[in-house]
């Protein structure tokens, strides 16, 4: 086997060119077997196996800098750069990340997880090499939808204008550039060039000049040449921007890949090569269903079915279901997402309400201001984003949505601790950066019942609202026998879950929290038979100040527990409230520390930071005793 002898790019270079496809087969098999056990981004990685092998075969990493956009397609890169023996730990606690990490290897020069950043980073590296007189190529690999991001287009403009010495590989796997564009451009780049277009136009002009209205026809032809050029030949459009364009190249044809890159190495300046790949290449089930296998949990290789299926609904599913129910009742409701139709639970909605569904691509900033335009025109837009990607539209939330108090409804998925994807995908910042903005409402559900009530109330409310929820199954609402949620949810109203049995005021133990953490708090205190008053905030902004103050005034010590950053979180908001009202009592905020969080399952992360049931028991016993 070839793969057994590959521990670095130097080992790869020892192979003959005709052996590279055989290595690719082994790597694909290795990736499929591993991801079937660990879960991960399968489709994109299978698609770039051949391209990655050729890059490491012809170039010299890390002297030549490889910069992968998003970073979720780096599995072959990791295997070829000495991490093959650790690959079975992919996306596991203490294992290797599914994204580039500088601490893992000198071959990873950027840490990324969000889309459309590679070109800007690569431009910086290339300019630094120029200033420092440092040799070596800079190669950015972008695709899989990332080219729809505004940041990538900003960088394209800058790079082309300065003719910076770098290589951009546009990986067209039919998820970043439309399927028909790839096919048309390959055909026309092989048969058309400026001279042919010019020659054809002259012949047509000579013909129509003899006809009535010939002058008008010739003017139309002149105008049409530019349109023909840009429509039929995307390569010409890149050339007109200033790039030296190559392609399209078959990303699975080694002879074509090697000859093209050998030519590219001989020239300087801003070079762009379009490489067409097949998402899921080599695994037929993934090729037929690339969306499902973009990112997938552990699965059975023979059938492609998930190994473990939960019968419980997720909050993502509930979001889609709730918006469908609302849209059936109200024709003004629309839904928007940024390349996350499936992840945010909108797949069924998109089928039912095609004219009221908008997937804007990887364009979070645009999605928010677009929603504001819809809202200001009388519609009720639901913007469905992951918490980690909401960060990208922060200015638009403030400047466009909240200043105008636009009637935009944000459904924020993957809030709190997020499993497997590591530090770039955590949803732990949103409370801290949202709660300081005026004119916004923030809600946090526990069960299906209060989730759906929050959706209804957000529609009734005139102004920007946020419902935030984590990536987990919705917990059994039978738990509500503990009175965790109110029967009548109202925006801005907290709910007293239980009162301490201690009849003496100012001596009661007090616990304040929100979201699903409340379930684990109830389970924890029941197991240790601990007496405490418990408050469910439900609405995180605006806080129910009167209820909170009354609740705290009856307490001896206050414990605030939240699955969010301590810095700027709801605990901080309550301390601000206490300071404003001259309330001086012992308070402990048990929340997440100010750090970036490691790769692990959600359960492991909750355990590490003592936000699971057992950890909460420890915190309660230690603080109150």
Legacy VTK file of the C-alpha trace (Angstrom):
# vtk DataFile Version 3.0
C-alpha trace
ASCII
DATASET POLYDATA
POINTS 625 float
0.000 0.000 0.000
1.238 3.476 -0.871
-0.435 5.323 2.003
1.547 3.387 4.622
4.785 4.930 3.364
3.574 8.536 3.239
4.527 10.463 6.371
5.424 13.787 4.778
5.268 15.544 1.400
8.857 14.390 0.811
7.645 10.780 0.778
4.955 11.729 -1.718
7.541 13.211 -4.102
9.282 9.827 -4.316
6.302 8.341 -6.161
6.048 8.177 -9.933
3.309 10.250 -11.539
1.414 7.139 -12.598
1.307 5.979 -8.956
-0.542 9.071 -7.733
-4.045 7.873 -8.756
-3.423 4.635 -6.843
-2.498 6.608 -3.736
-5.653 8.684 -4.216
-7.802 5.547 -4.152
-6.218 4.492 -0.865
-6.655 7.948 0.667
-10.318 8.069 -0.343
-10.890 4.660 1.206
-9.050 5.770 4.361
-11.119 8.961 4.657
-14.424 7.153 4.085
-13.645 4.519 6.732
-12.510 7.126 9.255
-15.384 9.566 8.768
-17.897 6.714 8.910
-16.774 6.325 12.538
-16.012 9.916 13.552
-18.371 11.958 11.423
-17.080 14.956 9.540
-17.036 16.794 6.237
-16.939 13.968 3.733
-18.090 15.218 0.329
-15.705 18.141 -0.078
-12.731 16.130 1.149
-13.321 13.301 -1.297
-13.562 15.875 -4.066
-10.149 17.466 -3.454
-8.035 14.333 -2.904
-6.449 14.476 -6.375
-5.943 18.240 -6.316
-4.294 18.116 -2.877
-1.983 15.274 -3.902
-0.839 17.193 -6.992
-0.246 20.392 -5.000
1.964 18.606 -2.477
3.671 16.694 -5.305
4.642 19.812 -7.271
5.032 22.474 -4.589
7.043 22.578 -1.364
4.908 23.080 1.746
5.429 24.880 4.111
7.833 27.063 2.092
4.996 27.309 -0.395
2.007 28.365 1.685
-1.220 26.367 1.245
-4.281 28.278 2.467
-7.578 26.392 2.423
-10.774 28.425 2.543
-13.160 27.303 5.304
-10.635 24.570 6.081
-13.146 21.732 6.095
-11.549 20.110 3.023
-8.075 19.576 4.526
-8.250 15.859 5.382
-5.931 14.785 2.538
-3.599 17.661 3.422
-3.462 16.385 7.017
-2.839 12.795 5.907
0.038 13.846 3.631
1.658 16.064 6.279
2.278 13.550 9.041
-1.100 13.199 10.741
-2.209 9.924 9.202
-1.632 7.925 12.395
-3.768 10.352 14.414
-6.512 10.587 11.842
-8.747 8.168 13.745
-9.024 10.866 16.455
-10.599 13.314 13.987
-12.978 15.770 15.726
-12.597 13.965 19.060
-11.530 15.432 22.406
-7.742 15.493 22.462
-7.601 14.476 18.797
-6.954 16.337 15.595
-9.282 19.055 14.390
-11.387 18.884 11.271
-9.931 22.276 10.350
-6.370 23.635 9.932
-4.576 24.196 13.251
-1.138 25.764 13.592
-0.392 23.756 16.737
-0.866 20.512 14.786
1.614 21.108 11.987
3.919 23.656 10.370
2.008 22.927 7.168
-1.109 24.620 8.624
-0.341 28.320 8.436
-3.865 29.574 9.087
-6.586 28.590 11.552
-9.973 28.882 9.948
-13.501 27.518 9.968
-15.541 30.304 8.393
-15.864 30.822 4.654
-14.435 33.423 2.289
-11.368 34.374 4.366
-8.619 32.592 2.413
-7.996 35.184 -0.285
-7.525 38.061 2.156
-5.189 35.993 4.330
-3.255 34.761 1.295
-2.960 38.317 -0.020
-1.415 39.324 3.305
1.052 36.426 3.205
1.975 37.227 -0.398
2.565 40.916 0.329
4.651 40.003 3.383
6.801 37.659 1.280
7.323 40.493 -1.182
8.366 42.987 1.515
10.590 40.482 3.323
12.111 39.169 0.055
10.928 35.698 1.040
10.678 33.126 -1.738
7.889 30.607 -2.055
4.466 30.521 -3.642
1.227 31.487 -1.919
-1.649 29.226 -2.937
-5.249 29.834 -1.862
-7.824 27.105 -2.467
-11.376 28.457 -2.451
-14.721 27.034 -3.488
-17.668 25.143 -2.035
-19.787 28.273 -1.885
-17.106 30.508 -0.374
-16.822 32.575 -3.543
-20.317 33.933 -2.831
-18.982 35.696 0.265
-18.436 39.430 0.038
-15.036 39.202 1.721
-13.757 36.933 -1.063
-14.963 39.345 -3.726
-13.338 42.271 -1.919
-10.059 40.370 -1.927
-10.404 39.431 -5.616
-10.732 43.121 -6.436
-7.660 44.030 -4.377
-5.457 41.164 -5.616
-6.254 41.768 -9.273
-5.680 45.525 -8.944
-2.188 45.000 -7.498
-1.349 41.945 -9.674
0.018 40.293 -6.534
2.210 37.253 -7.070
-0.032 34.423 -5.848
-2.134 31.519 -7.073
-5.877 31.208 -6.518
-7.440 27.805 -7.121
-11.180 28.087 -7.670
-12.505 24.652 -6.741
-15.765 24.290 -8.631
-17.577 21.316 -7.121
-21.000 22.569 -8.196
-21.577 24.155 -4.816
-19.706 27.421 -5.403
-20.281 27.998 -9.128
-23.451 26.833 -10.837
-23.361 23.463 -12.573
-24.073 24.831 -16.041
-21.440 27.558 -15.755
-18.697 24.996 -15.219
-19.741 23.000 -18.297
-20.243 26.049 -20.518
-16.950 27.637 -19.533
-15.006 24.431 -20.250
-16.493 24.200 -23.718
-16.095 27.855 -24.592
-12.599 28.276 -23.190
-11.548 25.484 -25.516
-13.221 27.007 -28.610
-13.494 30.757 -28.118
-11.082 33.605 -27.668
-11.159 37.337 -28.345
-9.892 36.938 -31.924
-12.605 34.436 -32.785
-15.319 36.665 -31.329
-13.922 39.652 -33.253
-13.655 37.738 -36.538
-17.194 36.409 -36.200
-18.572 39.876 -35.460
-16.906 41.345 -38.585
-18.460 38.682 -40.796
-21.901 39.216 -39.279
-21.535 42.998 -39.663
-20.690 42.659 -43.360
-23.779 40.554 -43.823
-26.274 42.783 -41.985
-24.925 46.036 -43.503
-26.762 45.177 -46.722
-30.059 44.825 -44.869
-32.605 47.496 -43.787
-31.782 48.883 -40.327
-28.264 47.491 -40.756
-26.673 50.319 -38.738
-28.908 49.580 -35.765
-28.122 45.868 -36.029
-24.383 46.563 -36.079
-24.688 48.704 -32.925
-26.444 45.825 -31.189
-23.640 43.482 -32.285
-21.007 45.835 -30.833
-22.827 45.960 -27.523
-23.366 42.231 -27.576
-19.705 41.276 -27.936
-18.943 42.188 -24.327
-22.026 40.416 -23.073
-21.161 37.286 -25.064
-17.632 37.378 -23.705
-18.671 37.549 -20.046
-21.632 35.189 -20.360
-20.041 32.382 -22.302
-16.495 32.576 -21.009
-16.072 33.185 -17.275
-12.310 32.941 -17.820
-12.375 36.083 -19.915
-14.132 37.922 -17.086
-11.302 36.984 -14.711
-8.739 38.050 -17.308
-10.421 41.416 -17.661
-10.116 41.876 -13.905
-6.377 41.368 -14.292
-5.812 37.690 -13.543
-3.874 35.229 -15.632
-6.655 32.662 -15.962
-6.258 28.915 -16.548
-8.954 26.334 -16.935
-11.342 24.850 -16.418
-9.198 21.855 -15.498
-10.509 18.393 -14.644
-9.689 18.061 -10.956
-9.486 14.271 -11.239
-7.222 14.103 -14.311
-3.616 13.910 -13.130
-2.061 14.608 -16.515
-4.158 17.747 -16.919
-3.579 18.927 -13.343
0.184 18.388 -13.406
0.758 20.004 -16.803
-1.345 23.036 -15.856
0.377 23.633 -12.524
3.813 23.153 -14.082
2.957 25.958 -16.513
1.619 28.153 -13.719
4.842 27.762 -11.739
6.796 29.329 -14.595
4.964 32.663 -14.516
4.416 35.397 -11.954
1.584 37.702 -10.951
-2.005 37.060 -9.944
-2.924 33.649 -11.325
-6.334 32.006 -11.096
-7.064 28.423 -12.055
-10.547 26.924 -12.130
-10.508 23.246 -11.151
-13.708 21.247 -11.540
-14.150 18.498 -8.954
-16.931 16.122 -7.995
-18.156 16.386 -4.433
-18.074 12.924 -2.875
-15.780 11.543 -5.611
-15.142 7.819 -5.194
-18.097 7.109 -2.897
-21.160 6.704 -5.086
-23.680 7.327 -2.320
-22.062 10.685 -1.512
-21.776 11.626 -5.194
-25.534 11.141 -5.570
-26.354 13.075 -2.393
-23.617 15.709 -1.904
-25.686 17.918 0.410
-26.267 15.088 2.909
-22.580 14.143 2.915
-21.244 17.680 3.146
-21.107 17.274 6.907
-22.362 14.018 8.366
-22.491 12.083 11.635
-21.071 8.523 11.826
-22.690 6.401 9.113
-22.860 2.909 7.643
-20.594 2.728 4.575
-22.740 0.157 2.763
-26.011 2.082 3.023
-24.944 5.645 3.804
-27.451 5.708 6.661
-26.578 7.231 10.022
-25.476 4.744 12.664
-27.445 6.488 15.376
-30.757 8.193 14.788
-32.466 10.192 17.496
-36.234 10.020 17.623
-36.322 13.359 19.421
-36.828 16.603 17.568
-33.999 19.090 17.430
-34.481 22.804 17.947
-33.453 23.240 14.292
-36.365 21.020 13.250
-38.682 22.949 15.560
-37.569 26.226 14.006
-38.513 25.039 10.529
-41.759 23.506 11.758
-42.755 26.654 13.655
-42.021 28.969 10.739
-44.054 26.710 8.412
-47.010 26.847 10.816
-46.734 30.617 11.052
-46.337 31.074 7.276
-49.526 29.097 6.630
-51.396 31.582 8.809
-49.616 34.737 7.675
-48.729 35.331 4.013
-46.297 38.107 4.987
-43.862 35.703 6.648
-40.689 34.883 4.717
-37.565 32.923 5.653
-33.930 33.706 4.871
-30.753 31.729 5.377
-27.130 32.064 4.286
-26.201 28.741 2.652
-27.607 26.832 5.640
-31.025 25.663 4.439
-30.675 22.151 5.842
-28.693 23.036 8.962
-31.227 25.613 10.105
-34.201 23.313 9.510
-35.649 25.138 6.499
-35.618 22.328 3.916
-39.348 21.584 4.168
-40.223 25.269 4.384
-38.282 25.888 1.148
-40.328 23.195 -0.623
-43.680 24.518 0.589
-43.037 28.251 0.251
-40.646 28.565 -2.692
-41.605 32.181 -3.329
-41.124 33.111 0.321
-37.757 31.459 0.851
-34.379 33.063 0.194
-30.991 31.358 0.416
-28.597 34.238 -0.192
-25.412 32.145 -0.137
-22.551 32.772 2.249
-23.561 36.379 2.779
-24.630 36.972 6.368
-24.231 40.751 6.161
-26.396 40.890 3.067
-28.975 38.519 4.566
-29.631 40.855 7.491
-29.931 44.118 5.569
-31.973 42.312 2.904
-34.305 41.226 5.714
-34.515 44.814 6.951
-35.611 45.910 3.476
-38.310 43.241 3.483
-39.433 44.223 6.981
-39.590 47.926 6.188
-41.808 47.029 3.221
-44.350 45.218 5.381
-43.128 41.614 5.458
-42.034 39.598 8.511
-38.653 38.013 7.729
-37.168 35.184 9.787
-33.371 35.192 9.442
-32.057 31.732 10.332
-28.322 31.628 11.067
-25.843 29.784 13.268
-24.614 31.799 16.228
-21.020 31.625 15.005
-22.001 33.096 11.618
-24.203 35.789 13.148
-20.940 37.432 14.229
-20.289 38.267 10.592
-23.350 40.497 10.399
-22.861 42.442 13.628
-22.729 45.886 12.020
-25.909 45.148 10.086
-27.720 44.108 13.273
-26.841 47.440 14.876
-26.853 49.836 11.928
-29.667 48.425 9.820
-31.949 46.351 12.053
-31.865 47.859 15.528
-31.494 51.580 14.867
-34.647 51.426 12.721
-36.251 48.898 15.064
-36.914 46.827 11.956
-39.351 43.953 12.332
-36.744 41.229 11.732
-36.901 37.880 13.551
-33.561 36.165 14.167
-33.535 32.396 14.749
-30.072 31.694 16.138
-29.096 28.042 15.892
-26.041 26.350 17.477
-26.008 28.789 20.407
-23.875 27.785 23.383
-21.328 24.973 23.248
-21.113 23.296 19.846
-19.776 19.737 19.414
-16.959 18.456 17.200
-16.151 21.582 15.157
-14.032 23.300 17.796
-13.172 26.912 18.479
-14.280 28.463 15.180
-17.865 27.248 15.488
-18.779 27.906 19.114
-21.951 29.880 19.813
-20.837 31.350 23.129
-20.457 35.017 22.189
-23.930 36.015 20.996
-25.430 36.986 24.355
-22.453 39.193 25.171
-22.489 41.037 21.857
-26.273 41.212 21.429
-27.431 42.285 24.877
-25.624 45.634 24.654
-27.616 46.667 21.556
-30.727 48.828 22.100
-34.112 47.848 20.636
-33.523 44.097 20.551
-35.340 41.265 22.353
-33.480 38.035 23.221
-35.257 34.826 24.257
-34.041 31.390 25.318
-36.385 28.345 25.328
-36.258 25.178 27.408
-38.845 22.920 25.766
-40.888 22.670 22.570
-43.850 24.396 24.192
-42.088 27.610 25.173
-40.087 27.588 21.916
-43.293 27.744 19.883
-44.744 30.384 22.186
-41.631 32.483 21.669
-42.055 32.231 17.890
-45.666 33.402 18.195
-44.777 36.274 20.515
-41.913 37.356 18.286
-44.329 37.646 15.348
-46.678 39.778 17.452
-43.826 41.991 18.655
-42.969 44.912 16.368
-39.206 45.072 16.298
-36.080 42.897 16.128
-36.224 39.681 18.149
-33.794 36.834 18.755
-34.580 33.249 19.743
-31.361 31.375 20.527
-31.096 27.599 20.953
-28.405 24.935 21.010
-27.527 21.986 18.802
-29.213 19.223 20.710
-32.380 17.220 20.873
-35.283 18.931 22.569
-35.580 17.489 26.055
-38.683 15.659 27.256
-41.331 18.201 28.183
-42.523 15.837 30.904
-39.808 17.573 32.887
-42.149 20.532 33.020
-43.936 18.832 35.867
-41.232 20.715 37.755
-42.835 23.998 36.582
-39.706 25.028 34.685
-41.583 27.110 32.115
-44.573 29.384 32.447
-47.964 28.406 31.070
-48.246 31.899 29.601
-44.942 33.105 28.202
-44.600 36.857 27.876
-41.682 38.811 26.478
-39.804 40.502 29.306
-41.255 38.325 32.073
-39.206 35.949 34.215
-40.772 32.829 35.716
-40.289 31.578 39.272
-39.751 27.837 38.908
-39.850 27.092 42.631
-39.632 28.857 45.956
-37.336 27.826 48.775
-39.024 26.139 51.730
-37.113 28.479 54.012
-39.774 30.836 55.374
-37.222 33.369 56.563
-36.626 36.127 54.026
-33.026 37.059 53.205
-31.934 33.504 54.047
-33.029 31.679 50.920
-30.617 30.123 48.459
-31.231 31.578 45.001
-30.363 30.121 41.568
-30.959 32.042 38.331
-30.622 30.535 34.863
-32.248 30.085 31.442
-32.566 27.594 28.596
-31.969 23.861 28.867
-29.468 24.387 31.686
-32.506 24.693 33.960
-33.350 21.018 33.422
-29.941 19.946 34.703
-30.213 22.366 37.633
-33.533 20.822 38.679
-32.148 17.292 38.328
-29.040 18.246 40.304
-30.829 19.786 43.283
-33.372 16.968 43.370
-30.590 14.377 43.565
-28.850 16.110 46.471
-32.127 17.194 48.095
-31.033 20.827 48.037
-33.479 23.596 48.924
-33.349 26.663 46.686
-35.489 29.207 44.910
-35.040 29.008 41.128
-35.747 31.681 38.526
-36.094 31.066 34.769
-35.308 34.295 32.941
-36.850 33.170 29.590
-36.265 36.649 28.172
-32.622 37.681 28.393
-33.270 41.176 27.098
-35.151 43.079 28.339
-34.658 41.555 31.767
-37.622 41.383 34.117
-35.928 43.772 36.530
-38.719 43.919 39.111
-39.011 40.136 39.462
-35.228 39.725 39.604
-34.813 42.391 42.286
-37.643 40.971 44.402
-36.195 37.486 43.985
-32.693 38.557 44.991
-33.926 40.588 47.963
-35.379 37.416 49.471
-32.081 35.595 49.103
-28.951 35.141 51.137
-26.621 34.012 48.340
-27.172 34.103 44.592
-25.854 31.600 42.045
-26.209 32.442 38.347
-25.592 29.546 35.957
-25.365 30.016 32.199
-23.997 28.236 29.138
-22.443 31.361 27.739
-19.355 33.462 28.331
-19.119 34.939 31.808
-17.740 38.137 30.282
-20.695 40.255 29.248
-23.222 37.497 29.872
-26.510 37.559 31.765
-24.677 37.230 35.070
-22.919 40.488 34.243
-26.270 42.075 33.390
-27.691 41.050 36.775
-24.639 42.446 38.580
-25.176 45.725 36.724
-28.809 45.700 37.852
-27.798 45.038 41.465
-25.233 47.840 41.374
-27.764 50.296 39.955
-30.158 49.419 42.792
-27.510 49.386 45.545
-28.054 45.696 46.301
-25.002 44.155 47.954
-25.177 40.385 48.324
-22.833 37.464 47.586
-23.096 36.434 43.932
-21.356 33.664 42.021
-21.543 33.499 38.236
-20.917 29.975 36.999
-20.435 30.360 33.254
-17.885 29.741 30.543
-14.396 31.244 30.888
-12.999 33.809 28.479
-11.295 31.412 26.075
-11.739 29.559 22.798
-13.080 26.048 23.233
-11.606 22.735 22.186
-12.956 19.967 19.984
-15.198 17.550 21.884
-18.722 16.204 21.997
-21.314 18.501 23.506
-21.602 16.207 26.517
-17.844 16.302 27.075
-17.743 20.093 26.809
-20.541 20.451 29.361
-18.677 18.050 31.642
-15.365 19.914 31.285
-16.916 23.229 32.276
-19.208 21.791 34.955
-22.413 22.664 33.145
-23.821 19.138 33.093
-25.868 17.732 35.961
-22.903 16.366 37.919
-20.852 19.504 37.465
-23.745 21.678 38.599
-24.119 19.519 41.725
-20.467 20.175 42.569
-20.859 23.911 42.049
-24.002 24.093 44.212
-22.475 22.094 47.068
-19.232 24.067 46.990
-20.853 27.500 46.825
-23.781 27.174 49.206
-22.065 24.987 51.788
LINES 1 626
625 0 1 2 3 4 5 6 7 8 9 10 11 12 13 14 15 16 17 18 19 20 21 22 23 24 25 26 27 28 29 30 31 32 33 34 35 36 37 38 39 40 41 42 43 44 45 46 47 48 49 50 51 52 53 54 55 56 57 58 59 60 61 62 63 64 65 66 67 68 69 70 71 72 73 74 75 76 77 78 79 80 81 82 83 84 85 86 87 88 89 90 91 92 93 94 95 96 97 98 99 100 101 102 103 104 105 106 107 108 109 110 111 112 113 114 115 116 117 118 119 120 121 122 123 124 125 126 127 128 129 130 131 132 133 134 135 136 137 138 139 140 141 142 143 144 145 146 147 148 149 150 151 152 153 154 155 156 157 158 159 160 161 162 163 164 165 166 167 168 169 170 171 172 173 174 175 176 177 178 179 180 181 182 183 184 185 186 187 188 189 190 191 192 193 194 195 196 197 198 199 200 201 202 203 204 205 206 207 208 209 210 211 212 213 214 215 216 217 218 219 220 221 222 223 224 225 226 227 228 229 230 231 232 233 234 235 236 237 238 239 240 241 242 243 244 245 246 247 248 249 250 251 252 253 254 255 256 257 258 259 260 261 262 263 264 265 266 267 268 269 270 271 272 273 274 275 276 277 278 279 280 281 282 283 284 285 286 287 288 289 290 291 292 293 294 295 296 297 298 299 300 301 302 303 304 305 306 307 308 309 310 311 312 313 314 315 316 317 318 319 320 321 322 323 324 325 326 327 328 329 330 331 332 333 334 335 336 337 338 339 340 341 342 343 344 345 346 347 348 349 350 351 352 353 354 355 356 357 358 359 360 361 362 363 364 365 366 367 368 369 370 371 372 373 374 375 376 377 378 379 380 381 382 383 384 385 386 387 388 389 390 391 392 393 394 395 396 397 398 399 400 401 402 403 404 405 406 407 408 409 410 411 412 413 414 415 416 417 418 419 420 421 422 423 424 425 426 427 428 429 430 431 432 433 434 435 436 437 438 439 440 441 442 443 444 445 446 447 448 449 450 451 452 453 454 455 456 457 458 459 460 461 462 463 464 465 466 467 468 469 470 471 472 473 474 475 476 477 478 479 480 481 482 483 484 485 486 487 488 489 490 491 492 493 494 495 496 497 498 499 500 501 502 503 504 505 506 507 508 509 510 511 512 513 514 515 516 517 518 519 520 521 522 523 524 525 526 527 528 529 530 531 532 533 534 535 536 537 538 539 540 541 542 543 544 545 546 547 548 549 550 551 552 553 554 555 556 557 558 559 560 561 562 563 564 565 566 567 568 569 570 571 572 573 574 575 576 577 578 579 580 581 582 583 584 585 586 587 588 589 590 591 592 593 594 595 596 597 598 599 600 601 602 603 604 605 606 607 608 609 610 611 612 613 614 615 616 617 618 619 620 621 622 623 624
